[in-house]
Amino acid sequence: MSYKYPLATATWDQAEYDALQRVITSGMFTMGPNVFEFEKQFASYLGAKHCVMVNSGSSANLLMVAALFYSKNPDLALKPGDEVIVPAVSWSTTYYPLHQYGLKIKFVDIDLQTLNFDLDALEKAVTDKTRLIMAVNLLGNPNDFDRIKSIIGSRKITLIEDNCESLGAQFKGKQAGTFGVMGSYSSFFSHHISTMEGGLISTDDEELHHILLSLRAHGWTRNLPKFNRVCGEKSDDPFKESFRFVLPGYNVRPLEMSGALGIEQVKKLPSLVVERRKNAAMLQSVMQDHPTVLIQKEIGESSWFGFSLVIRPGVDLTREALVGKLNTLGFEVRPIVAGNFAKNEVVKYFNSEVSGELSNAEHIDSNGLFVGNHHYSIADAVKQLKSI
């Protein structure tokens, strides 16, 4: 079905097609110099020391969690059974790596206005068993990291970020995804930049960077520097190091084509975010006091992945009716990420619990949806939204 106002549109122009052709002409398709150059440029954009590209944002979350199990730093290292706190509204692969590594998952409610952590609920959920907080910056909106770090205080709790939906967002001038020891990003088609499939992890920690490099490709040493924080010193003989395995890793390497696309896309990223924020300013001006629906309350500077529409509590409107109105106007719509994930059937396999109540997550699950935002003016779409 074709929509007048789709959820996502391409951000490519001739530069991306030329980049693909250069890779095809080179004949080198596996991870190589284009990936490494994109990692360098992406890290520079974020103001981070290191960046590792993988094949998806989901894989970025997997490696981010895995790396904490192989760190030698006692302040970071995790073990099965450790408690991790997560918001109840996010995508499935926020949670799966936590389960796959045997962590005890504690679901916390979200704020109905911001769609991120309910910070009072988060504070109540933290116990002396908590070892990890995974903050999710939802639909482009960064969390209040001042409050989160205040909640952590001097306790031995590690912070990581699932920033897959919020590339380019900032909190007090600092890029979302760089507040924790690691942050994940997605460059899938529908996200702020597109490398077809792709994901990235940022970190300022050298040891974690080296662990990520090894975990990305089979757990071998081949992509590690000679002196590294995983195996110490590598042999000067490349034959000896070609199949030396030191960590139980994966193969989640990206393609050279994805790296080449990333190089072109990151050049455009600042302007893409600026245009998304212009559209959001229009939306805020006409929808801030809408009688029927709530829009997302911005924390810091959101990069506005999409525009959430949540039916106000107590209003006589169903989501089915709202979807019908929006479809009639030409809007493609989706639920807000995966809604209240704690109610999904798959959770029966988790070692998990709910802290307090998930009333806001449940309201989002039954009464929330989102429509697309884009890197070009959508003034007509915003005008149509005002009429719902």
N, C-alpha and C positions, 0 to 999 in steps of 0.2 A: 504494500500500500504506500502511495506517495503522499507526503504531508507538506502543506505549505510552510509549516514551521517545524522542521525536523529537530531531533535531539542533538545531532552532530553533523558537521560538514567538514570537508577537507580543508586543510591549511597549506596544502602544497601549491607550488607554481612550477615554472620550468626548471628552477634551480634544483628541486628534488628529483625530477625526472633525469636531469643531466647527471646528478650524483649517482643515481642508480645505473645509468649507462656507463659511467666511468668504472664502477665496480664490475659490471658485466664484461667490459673490455679487458679489465685487468686479469680476469680469470681466477681471482682469489675471493672466495665466498665465505670462508670460515672467519672467525674472529681474528682481526688483524689491525693494521695501522689506523683505519677509519674509526673503529671502535675506541681505540686508545686515545685518539685525538678528541673524539666526542666526550669521553670521560673527563679529559682535561678541561675542555671548554665548559662543560656542565658544572664541574666543581668550581670553576672561576665565577660563573653566574651566581652560584649559591653563596660564594664566599667560604667554601669548605676546603679542607686540605686534600681530601681523597674522594673519589667516586668510582664505583664499580658498576658496569652495565651488565644486565642479564636479559633473559628472553621475555620477561613479563614482570609486571608489578607484583603478581602473586609469588613469583620466584624470588623477588626482592624481599618480600616479607619472610619467606622460608629461610633464606640465607641470613637475614638479619637476626632471626631467632636462633638459628643453628650456631652462629658465630659466638653467641654468649655462652654456649655449652662447651666451647673449646678454648675460651680465653683463660690465660694463666693468672689474670688479675683477679684476686679474691673479692674485690669490690664489684666485679661485673659477672663473674662466673655463676652460671645457673646449674641446677641439677633437677632431675625429675621430682615432681611433688611440690616444687616451689610455687608460691601463689603469684598469679598475674592478674591485674585488674584491667578490664576492657569496657568500653561503652557498649551498650546492648544493641546499638544501631550501627552497623557497618557491613562490609562485604564479607562473603564467606571465607576468603583466604586471608582475612585479618586473623581469624580464629584457628583455622586448620593447623598452621605450624605450631601453635601453642599446644594443641592437643597432640600432635604428632611427636612432640618432644617431651610429652608427659607432664606438662605443667598443670597446676590446679587453676582453672579459669573462674574468675569472679566477675559476673556481669553487673554493671552499674547503670543506672538510668541516665538518660540524656536530658538536656535542657530543651524545653519546647520552643524556645525562641532561637537559640543559637544552633541547635541540633548536635552540639558537641557535649562533652561530659557535663552532667549536673555537678558542679564543683562542690556543693555542700554534700551531695550523696557520695562523691568520690572521697571526700575527707572522712566521712563516717565509715567508708568501706576499708580504709587502710588499717592494717593490723601489724603486729610484730612478725607475722608470717609473710607479709607482702615483700616480694623481692623485685617485682617488675611492674611498671605501668606502661601500657601501650596506648598512647594517645592517638586518636583518629581525627584528622582535620577534615570535616565532612563538607562536601560540595564546594570546596574552595575556601572554607572558613577556618582560620587558625584558632587553636585553643588559646585561652588566657594562660600563658606559660608562667607568668609571674605568680599566679595563684597556685598552679600545679607545683612549681618548685618550692613555694612556701609550704604546701601540704607535705611534700617530701622532707623538707628541712634537712636535718643532719642524719636522717635514717639511711640505712644501706639499701636503697631502692633505686634501681636503674630505670631510666626513662628512654623509651624509643618511640618513634612516630611512624604511623601509617599515613603518609602524605600523598598517596597515589592520586587523590582527587584535587589536590591543592597546590600544585606547582605554581610558583610565582606569588603566592600569598605571603604577607609579612606581618609580624607582630613587633611593634616598636622598632621598625627598621631592619629587623633580622628575618631572614628567609625561613618560612615554615619548613619543617623537615630537618632543621639544623639545631634544634633545641635539645634533643635527646642525644645519646651517644651514637645513634644511627637513625637515619630516616629513609623511608622508601618512597619511590616515585613510579608512576606508570606513564609510558609513552604509547599506549594503545590508541587506536584511531580516534576514539571519542574524547580523548583527553586534551590537555592544553597544547601539547605538541604531539606529533604522530611519527613513529618510526615503523609503522605497520603493527608489529608486536614489539614489546620492549619494556624494560623496567630498569631502575637504577637504585643504588644505595649510596648515601653520602655518610661520611664519618670524618672526624678529626683525629681519631685514635689510630695510630700506626699499626698496633697489633691487630685490631679488628680488621683493618684494611688488608693486611696480609692473610688473615684467616679467610676473608671473603674471596680473595683471589684464588686461594687453593680450593675452597669449597665449590666455587663456580665451575671448575673444570676438574672433575674426577677426584679431587683431594690430592692432586699431585703437586710437585714442586716446580714444574716447568715455568709457570708464570710469576714465580716469586723472585724478588731481587736476590743477588748473591748472599747478602747479609740480611736476614729477615727474622721476624718474631715468631715464626712457626717452627722451623727446623734449625735455626741458627745460621750456619754457613753452608752454602751449596758447593758441590764439586765444580771445578772448572771444566770438567769433562761433560759436554752436553749429552753424550751417549749414556753416561751413568745416571744423569738426572732426567732422562726422557720418560722413564716409566717408574719414577720413585713416588710412592703414595704415602702420605703422612696424616691425612684426615679422611674420615668417611664422607666424601663429598658427593656431588651430583654432576650432571652435565646440563647446565642451564645457560650455556654461552649464547650470546646474540650473534647474528649474522653481520658480515661486513656491510651489507646493504643497509641494515638498520643503523649502523654507526654512521654511514655516509649521509643518510637522511637526517640523523640527529644533528650533525654538524651544520646543516642548512637550517634546520628547525630552531636550534637554540639562538641563531642570529636574529630570528624573528620574534622570539619569545617575549622580550620586553614590550614590543608593540602589540602583540596578541593579548597580553594581560591588560594593557591600557584600554584597548577597545572593549574588552569584556567588562571592565570597570565602568566605562562610559554607559554601557547598556544597563548595568546595575543601578547606576545613579538615576537613569530614567525610570526604572522599575520602582525604586524607592520613592521617587517623587509622586508617583501616582497610586502606589499600592500600600504605602506605609500604614494608612488608617482604613484599609478596606474593611467593610463591615462583616464579610463572610470568611475571609481567609487571612492567615498569617504568612508573612514572608520571613525569610531567615534574617535574624539580627546579626549584623556584621561585628566581628571581633577583629581589632587591628585593621588590616587591609586585605580583604578577601580577594581571591582571584576568580571567584564566581564561576565555578564549574557549570552550574545550572541554577535554575530558579525554583526553589521549593515553594509549594503552595499547600498549606496545612489548614484544614477546616477548623475554625475557631471552636473551642469547647462550648457546648450548649446551643450551637447554631443548628437550625433545622435544614441541614443539607447533607446528603450522603456523598461518599466519594464516587459511587457509581454515577450519580447525577452530574457531579463535577467533571468526571472523565468524559461523559457524553457531551457536555457543553464544550469542553476544550477540543474534542475530536471534531465536532461540528464546525468550530472556528478554524480547524486545520492544524491543530497542535498534536504532535507526537508526545505521549506522556509515558512515564514510568513510575513505579513505586520509589520511595526514597531509599536508595541503596537496597538492602534486603529487609527493611523494616525491623521489627523486633526479632533479632536473630535467636534469642534465647528460647523462642517458641518453636523453632524449626525441628523437624524430626531427627536430623543428624546429631543434635545435641545429646541424644541418649547415649552416644558413644563417648562423650566428653566426661572428664572429671571436672565437674563445674558446680557452681552454686550462684544464687542470685542474692545480691546485697540489697536489703530493703525491698521496695516495690519498683516496678518498671512501668509506672502508669503513663509517663510521657512517651516512652518507647512504644507502648501499646497504642496510644493515641495516634502516633505517627504511622504505625502499622495499619491502622484501620482508616485513617483520615488524611494521610499525606500522599503527595506525589510531587514530581518535578517535571519541568519543561526545559528546553534547551536554551543555552546562551551561546554566543558565537563571537568570532573575531572581527565582525563587521556590524554595522548599525542594524538593529532590529526594532526600530522605532514603531513600525506598524504592528509588530507582534506585541509590544508592550501596550500599545493603545487597545489592542484586542483583549489583553488580560484585564485591563481596567473594567471591561464590560461584563466580566463574569459575575 
